[in-house]
């Protein structure tokens, strides 16, 4: 869908806030160390294998598995994603193959996920990669990368909100100790 410079096919107010910067990386542990040691961001909450399921990429089911690191810098969430099985089709594999590691998506935390997905649908945009994270929070990536390589993610926060608030609060009070906190969900 073509748009003129400075315009958006979904309108300026439709995305809402940019709550998350999502980076696809080749090694999540190295990336977390970089953010901690070079940029002073932390603590990171590390999921060696994130609990994602019902995952679809370009209309087909996929078994892509990811490791994730999440931290905050102020009120901005930083998400680092490494695909663990690089042969599986996914938005992450596609991004690394085409662009290399870097900023993959701008994330919006949506309390009304269905309303946001419907807004994108009205603009002619359907998710190209979507699934469920954790105990039931849905997420979807929309093909908006024409503006510089990043796509838009909408993430349902009904279940994630309190957890994200805990990570944000940990960053506000962080004294530099325990910079990477491993969370196994298995």
BAFI-3210 file (N, C-alpha, C; in Angstrom, 3 decimals, decimal comma, padded with zeros to 6 digits):
// residues 186
n [1|2|3|4|5|6|7|8|9|10|11|12|13|14|15|16|17|18|19|20|21|22|23|24|25|26|27|28|29|30|31|32|33|34|35|36|37|38|39|40|41|42|43|44|45|46|47|48|49|50|51|52|53|54|55|56|57|58|59|60|61|62|63|64|65|66|67|68|69|70|71|72|73|74|75|76|77|78|79|80|81|82|83|84|85|86|87|88|89|90|91|92|93|94|95|96|97|98|99|100|101|102|103|104|105|106|107|108|109|110|111|112|113|114|115|116|117|118|119|120|121|122|123|124|125|126|127|128|129|130|131|132|133|134|135|136|137|138|139|140|141|142|143|144|145|146|147|148|149|150|151|152|153|154|155|156|157|158|159|160|161|162|163|164|165|166|167|168|169|170|171|172|173|174|175|176|177|178|179|180|181|182|183|184|185|186]
n.u [000,850|000,774|001,988|002,172|005,110|005,457|002,874|000,537|-000,810|-002,593|-003,234|-002,256|-002,907|-003,631|-001,723|-000,953|000,949|004,504|005,654|007,603|010,835|011,905|014,460|016,071|018,460|021,637|022,761|021,401|022,389|024,918|023,987|022,420|024,447|025,906|024,022|023,813|026,530|027,650|025,633|024,334|021,814|019,365|018,011|018,143|015,610|015,789|014,656|015,411|014,127|011,415|007,958|006,074|003,305|000,912|001,799|002,112|003,356|003,269|000,769|001,049|001,485|004,215|007,157|008,952|011,296|012,212|014,640|014,553|015,295|014,374|014,180|014,046|014,463|014,033|010,705|010,623|010,419|012,840|013,334|015,008|015,577|016,340|016,356|016,080|016,015|017,115|016,363|013,625|010,759|010,120|009,343|011,592|013,764|013,548|014,079|016,759|018,048|017,571|018,266|020,095|021,207|019,292|017,053|013,934|011,138|008,533|006,788|003,454|001,590|-001,395|-004,389|-006,849|-006,695|-008,047|-009,404|-007,280|-006,143|-008,302|-008,329|-005,966|-006,712|-008,782|-007,257|-006,199|-004,160|-002,857|-001,839|001,399|002,885|002,116|000,965|000,719|001,793|003,311|000,972|-001,286|-001,293|-001,823|-000,014|000,938|002,559|002,753|003,017|004,769|007,190|008,224|009,010|011,651|012,586|011,586|008,879|005,477|004,387|001,655|000,733|-001,028|-001,928|-003,317|-002,661|000,103|000,673|001,011|003,384|005,207|005,229|006,510|009,100|009,789|009,749|011,830|013,986|013,990|014,841|017,291|020,547|022,747|023,487|023,115|022,614|021,540|018,787|017,721|014,901|013,219|010,705|009,854]
n.v [-001,166|002,076|005,185|008,689|010,674|011,233|010,549|008,076|004,892|004,025|006,173|008,877|008,707|006,078|004,017|004,594|004,811|004,254|001,668|-000,210|-001,152|-003,427|-005,629|-007,767|-010,167|-011,885|-013,268|-013,467|-013,329|-012,093|-009,654|-008,666|-008,296|-006,266|-004,121|-003,749|-003,301|-001,359|000,517|000,872|-000,086|-001,904|-003,996|-006,964|-009,263|-012,516|-014,887|-017,985|-019,726|-018,562|-018,681|-019,233|-019,829|-021,290|-020,150|-018,338|-017,756|-015,813|-016,934|-019,661|-022,335|-022,269|-023,519|-021,891|-021,014|-018,945|-017,035|-014,573|-011,295|-008,857|-005,498|-002,237|001,160|003,960|004,643|003,136|000,059|-002,406|-004,987|-007,929|-010,325|-013,603|-016,038|-019,435|-021,754|-021,502|-022,471|-022,555|-021,030|-017,561|-014,222|-013,215|-014,715|-013,977|-011,213|-011,158|-012,448|-010,722|-008,118|-008,266|-008,134|-005,982|-003,134|-004,334|-004,078|-001,754|-001,629|-001,728|-001,639|-003,026|-002,672|-003,331|-005,504|-006,711|-004,509|-002,949|-004,661|-004,751|-002,059|-001,959|-003,810|-002,421|-000,598|-002,171|-003,860|-006,880|-009,140|-010,563|-012,266|-013,926|-014,826|-016,412|-015,414|-016,460|-016,964|-016,407|-013,997|-012,296|-011,538|-009,610|-008,981|-006,426|-005,659|-003,077|-002,140|-000,498|002,027|002,150|-000,282|-001,307|-003,027|-002,968|-003,974|-005,278|-005,855|-007,722|-006,662|-007,513|-009,720|-009,410|-006,883|-006,366|-007,850|-006,587|-004,091|-004,722|-005,292|-002,782|-001,248|-002,504|-001,669|001,083|001,200|000,007|-000,900|-001,731|-004,279|-007,835|-008,071|-009,601|-011,525|-014,634|-016,355|-019,233|-020,866|-023,418]
n.w [000,000|-000,983|000,293|000,932|001,687|005,171|005,730|006,885|006,206|008,106|009,635|011,799|014,579|014,971|015,542|018,119|021,147|020,927|022,444|022,679|021,531|019,311|018,733|016,444|016,907|016,595|018,702|021,709|024,329|024,082|023,049|025,197|027,119|025,812|025,822|028,585|029,470|027,707|027,161|029,556|030,217|031,930|034,545|032,507|031,676|031,003|028,796|028,062|026,339|024,938|025,733|023,264|021,138|018,831|016,434|013,443|010,194|007,430|006,762|007,199|009,568|011,883|013,483|014,758|017,229|019,954|021,833|024,333|025,537|027,852|028,824|030,350|029,397|030,922|030,246|028,009|026,513|025,811|023,639|022,906|020,464|019,607|017,186|017,747|016,226|013,339|010,821|010,633|009,204|009,657|010,815|012,033|011,054|008,361|008,541|009,532|007,383|005,202|006,110|008,228|011,714|013,892|014,439|014,439|014,969|015,930|018,804|020,025|022,944|023,421|025,028|023,987|021,895|019,684|018,568|017,612|015,682|013,945|013,088|011,562|009,607|008,326|006,988|005,090|005,863|006,913|009,501|009,131|010,558|013,417|016,732|019,940|023,101|026,087|028,729|027,210|025,790|022,872|019,833|016,960|013,891|011,521|008,038|007,578|006,803|004,799|005,481|006,353|007,199|009,595|011,189|012,405|015,565|017,318|020,557|022,814|025,993|028,212|029,897|030,067|031,073|034,022|034,446|032,710|033,950|036,346|035,386|034,339|036,713|038,090|036,546|037,065|039,706|039,594|040,534|039,187|039,858|039,427|036,500|034,376|034,388|034,555|033,349|033,391|031,692|031,487]
ca.u [000,000|001,609|001,606|003,053|005,991|004,824|001,526|000,480|-002,063|-003,514|-003,494|-001,279|-003,296|-004,037|-000,737|-000,834|002,322|005,525|005,976|008,693|011,745|012,236|015,645|016,424|019,904|022,161|023,060|020,701|023,222|025,869|023,243|022,081|025,696|026,203|023,108|024,158|027,889|027,949|024,556|023,851|020,398|019,138|018,396|017,422|014,948|016,175|013,887|016,219|013,191|010,148|006,752|005,189|002,595|-000,052|002,590|001,914|004,186|002,754|-000,392|001,353|002,024|005,664|007,635|010,065|011,498|013,027|015,114|014,211|015,746|013,530|014,569|013,496|015,237|012,913|009,438|010,755|010,845|013,791|013,195|016,034|015,035|017,201|015,684|016,878|016,046|017,132|015,799|012,164|010,310|009,615|009,682|012,947|014,694|013,476|014,754|018,212|018,521|017,491|018,856|021,071|020,661|018,947|015,705|012,955|009,764|008,031|005,692|002,403|000,888|-002,809|-005,348|-007,920|-005,960|-008,927|-009,685|-006,106|-006,047|-009,370|-007,872|-005,022|-007,471|-009,483|-006,251|-005,721|-002,969|-003,104|-000,594|002,131|003,482|001,336|000,876|000,372|002,966|003,027|-000,280|-002,438|-001,222|-001,623|000,817|000,903|003,422|002,117|004,030|004,885|008,627|008,635|009,525|013,008|012,951|010,880|007,467|004,719|003,828|000,607|000,840|-002,114|-001,311|-004,210|-001,924|001,499|000,819|001,656|004,752|006,007|005,368|007,539|010,403|010,023|010,078|013,169|014,955|014,029|015,566|018,443|021,837|023,798|023,708|022,270|022,186|020,774|018,009|017,213|013,576|012,871|009,256|009,570]
ca.v [000,000|003,270|006,367|009,813|010,937|011,895|010,050|006,674|004,310|003,781|007,426|009,197|008,313|004,678|003,171|004,880|005,002|003,252|001,192|-001,179|-001,272|-004,848|-005,899|-009,145|-010,294|-013,222|-013,900|-012,636|-013,116|-011,033|-008,397|-008,165|-007,780|-004,981|-003,099|-003,514|-002,784|-000,190|001,503|001,035|-000,444|-003,169|-005,369|-007,704|-010,509|-013,398|-016,106|-018,807|-020,141|-017,892|-019,497|-018,771|-020,942|-020,903|-019,207|-018,372|-016,857|-015,717|-017,793|-021,067|-022,580|-022,424|-023,944|-021,027|-020,855|-017,755|-016,602|-013,149|-010,485|-007,664|-004,509|-000,897|002,387|004,848|003,961|002,447|-001,333|-002,929|-006,432|-008,541|-011,615|-014,501|-017,268|-020,589|-022,737|-020,594|-023,055|-022,404|-019,764|-016,589|-012,819|-012,990|-015,274|-013,127|-009,952|-011,395|-012,791|-009,564|-006,888|-008,464|-007,779|-004,574|-002,776|-005,071|-003,595|-000,798|-002,335|-001,006|-002,476|-002,757|-003,296|-003,873|-006,082|-006,907|-003,203|-002,531|-005,515|-004,299|-000,790|-002,290|-004,472|-001,365|000,034|-003,157|-004,533|-008,082|-009,618|-011,566|-013,143|-013,716|-015,974|-016,180|-015,384|-016,712|-017,648|-016,062|-012,670|-012,386|-010,523|-009,648|-008,057|-005,931|-005,306|-001,627|-001,904|000,396|003,284|002,068|-001,622|-001,805|-003,345|-002,620|-005,084|-004,996|-006,873|-007,700|-006,491|-007,929|-010,570|-008,990|-005,570|-006,378|-008,354|-005,513|-003,053|-005,195|-005,118|-001,330|-000,806|-003,017|-000,807|002,381|001,063|-000,852|-000,378|-002,356|-005,666|-008,865|-007,413|-010,499|-012,387|-015,742|-016,864|-020,433|-021,073|-024,804]
ca.w [000,000|-001,101|001,052|000,674|002,825|006,308|005,976|007,260|005,730|009,214|010,333|012,837|015,930|015,049|016,187|019,543|021,613|020,644|023,787|022,646|020,400|019,219|017,925|016,126|017,112|016,337|019,990|022,691|025,515|023,720|022,901|026,534|027,717|025,174|026,340|029,990|029,666|026,882|027,198|030,926|030,300|032,611|034,282|031,477|032,033|029,897|028,573|027,150|025,295|025,230|025,573|022,185|020,514|017,784|015,647|011,992|009,390|006,062|006,622|007,475|010,910|011,960|014,798|015,154|018,667|020,202|023,145|024,438|026,662|027,970|029,833|030,122|029,510|031,216|029,975|026,724|026,625|024,829|023,483|022,064|020,035|018,843|016,772|018,165|015,140|012,187|009,600|010,641|008,631|010,632|010,577|012,549|010,066|007,175|008,830|009,571|006,048|004,301|006,653|009,298|013,021|014,073|014,876|013,653|015,077|016,904|019,441|020,746|023,918|023,177|025,928|023,144|020,770|018,528|017,960|016,841|014,503|013,047|012,490|010,495|008,542|007,570|006,136|004,128|006,375|007,706|010,112|008,358|011,557|014,639|017,613|021,333|023,959|027,497|029,067|026,375|025,182|021,426|019,182|015,502|013,160|010,298|007,033|007,419|006,753|003,713|006,023|006,867|007,602|010,767|011,078|013,603|016,330|018,302|021,598|023,791|027,312|029,298|030,815|030,156|031,695|035,343|034,318|032,135|034,979|037,273|034,738|034,287|038,065|038,408|035,858|037,751|040,970|039,356|040,995|038,396|040,255|038,803|035,261|033,500|035,277|033,736|033,686|032,641|031,731|031,155]
c.u [000,894|001,072|002,590|003,936|005,239|003,410|001,604|-000,826|-003,052|-003,803|-002,539|-001,661|-003,554|-003,031|-000,753|000,628|003,241|006,058|007,218|009,513|012,210|013,363|015,779|017,943|020,342|022,434|022,486|021,564|024,275|025,171|022,869|023,319|026,062|025,325|023,443|025,488|028,177|026,900|023,969|022,381|020,283|018,288|017,555|016,815|015,078|015,316|014,679|015,394|011,827|008,981|005,857|004,548|001,550|000,576|002,379|002,811|003,698|001,673|-000,182|001,845|003,544|006,050|008,846|010,097|012,445|013,478|014,906|014,871|014,907|014,060|013,864|014,597|014,200|011,620|009,463|011,228|011,778|013,605|014,259|015,583|016,085|016,384|016,604|016,991|015,965|016,591|014,285|011,765|009,749|009,976|011,119|013,989|014,731|014,261|016,272|018,774|018,591|018,307|019,995|020,459|020,319|017,512|014,683|011,564|009,589|006,794|004,728|001,695|-000,585|-003,700|-006,536|-007,300|-006,832|-009,238|-008,497|-005,944|-007,109|-008,997|-006,916|-005,745|-008,221|-008,532|-005,669|-004,480|-003,366|-001,787|000,084|002,838|002,711|001,282|000,434|001,635|002,553|001,689|-001,479|-002,415|-000,919|-000,708|000,720|001,854|002,727|003,187|004,062|006,332|009,095|009,236|010,905|013,382|012,213|009,429|006,794|004,231|002,730|000,631|-000,269|-001,522|-002,193|-003,455|-000,486|001,698|001,494|003,108|005,671|006,226|006,443|008,931|010,754|010,435|011,463|014,241|015,088|014,879|016,884|019,741|023,014|024,072|022,729|021,724|021,361|020,118|017,271|015,850|013,266|011,393|008,890|009,217]
c.v [001,226|004,387|007,470|010,044|011,693|011,425|008,578|006,096|004,048|005,044|007,625|008,646|006,819|003,786|003,385|005,041|003,905|002,842|000,311|-001,006|-002,715|-005,084|-007,391|-009,213|-011,721|-013,983|-013,022|-012,376|-012,046|-009,680|-007,813|-007,592|-006,427|-003,877|-002,752|-002,770|-001,497|000,901|001,719|000,717|-001,808|-002,944|-005,976|-008,953|-011,412|-014,657|-016,965|-019,446|-019,581|-018,824|-018,849|-019,997|-020,383|-019,877|-019,438|-017,349|-016,947|-016,764|-019,254|-021,227|-022,723|-022,817|-023,122|-020,898|-019,684|-017,679|-015,093|-012,549|-009,228|-006,797|-003,204|000,138|003,484|004,086|003,191|001,024|-001,686|-004,442|-006,915|-009,962|-012,363|-015,713|-018,442|-021,670|-021,970|-021,167|-022,856|-021,055|-018,849|-015,182|-012,540|-013,509|-014,398|-011,823|-010,124|-011,674|-011,570|-008,385|-007,098|-008,024|-006,288|-004,385|-003,394|-004,458|-002,516|-001,441|-001,403|-001,986|-002,104|-003,449|-003,888|-004,345|-006,183|-005,593|-002,722|-003,364|-005,098|-002,973|-001,057|-002,946|-003,449|-000,646|-000,942|-003,904|-005,709|-008,513|-010,656|-012,565|-012,889|-014,997|-015,558|-016,325|-015,623|-017,388|-017,216|-014,678|-012,779|-011,268|-010,708|-008,604|-007,706|-005,432|-003,805|-001,204|-000,954|001,696|003,162|000,714|-002,164|-002,099|-002,908|-003,902|-004,539|-006,176|-006,682|-007,649|-006,914|-008,751|-010,106|-007,708|-005,580|-006,874|-007,276|-004,385|-003,449|-004,995|-003,631|-000,810|-001,289|-002,146|000,544|002,324|000,303|-000,176|-001,014|-003,807|-006,578|-008,377|-008,272|-011,540|-013,425|-016,206|-018,058|-020,701|-022,528|-025,643]
c.w [000,000|-000,220|000,745|001,883|003,918|006,586|006,342|006,752|006,860|010,012|011,488|014,202|016,068|015,745|017,691|019,898|021,079|022,013|023,830|021,380|020,387|018,240|017,681|016,154|016,810|017,627|021,096|023,930|025,252|023,634|024,263|027,211|027,126|025,750|027,787|030,100|028,905|027,063|028,591|031,112|030,981|033,838|033,169|032,092|030,810|029,906|027,587|026,044|025,671|024,945|024,517|021,553|019,550|016,853|014,152|011,334|007,949|005,788|006,938|008,910|010,845|013,373|015,243|016,678|018,885|021,656|023,173|025,668|026,677|029,103|029,496|030,219|029,690|031,027|028,661|026,940|025,476|024,812|022,504|021,755|019,214|018,452|017,056|017,102|013,813|010,886|009,513|010,058|009,725|010,181|011,000|011,570|008,817|007,392|008,839|008,186|005,140|004,813|007,622|010,620|013,097|014,525|013,931|013,736|016,139|017,493|020,147|021,658|023,873|024,203|025,161|021,826|019,521|017,821|017,129|015,574|013,484|012,367|011,332|009,326|007,693|006,624|005,117|004,571|007,259|008,336|009,217|009,279|012,847|015,452|018,993|022,167|025,400|027,691|028,228|025,780|023,695|020,933|017,675|014,946|011,853|009,339|006,751|007,212|005,656|004,233|006,647|007,431|008,800|010,440|012,375|014,250|017,238|019,266|022,617|025,204|028,472|030,337|031,029|030,955|033,052|035,299|033,744|033,146|035,992|036,685|034,672|035,665|038,491|037,755|036,566|039,012|040,819|039,772|040,261|038,764|039,520|037,460|034,309|034,384|034,439|034,270|032,799|032,806|031,481|032,282]
res [x|x|x|x|x|x|x|x|x|x|x|x|x|x|x|x|x|x|x|x|x|x|x|x|x|x|x|x|x|x|x|x|x|x|x|x|x|x|x|x|x|x|x|x|x|x|x|x|x|x|x|x|x|x|x|x|x|x|x|x|x|x|x|x|x|x|x|x|x|x|x|x|x|x|x|x|x|x|x|x|x|x|x|x|x|x|x|x|x|x|x|x|x|x|x|x|x|x|x|x|x|x|x|x|x|x|x|x|x|x|x|x|x|x|x|x|x|x|x|x|x|x|x|x|x|x|x|x|x|x|x|x|x|x|x|x|x|x|x|x|x|x|x|x|x|x|x|x|x|x|x|x|x|x|x|x|x|x|x|x|x|x|x|x|x|x|x|x|x|x|x|x|x|x|x|x|x|x|x|x|x|x|x|x|x|x]
***
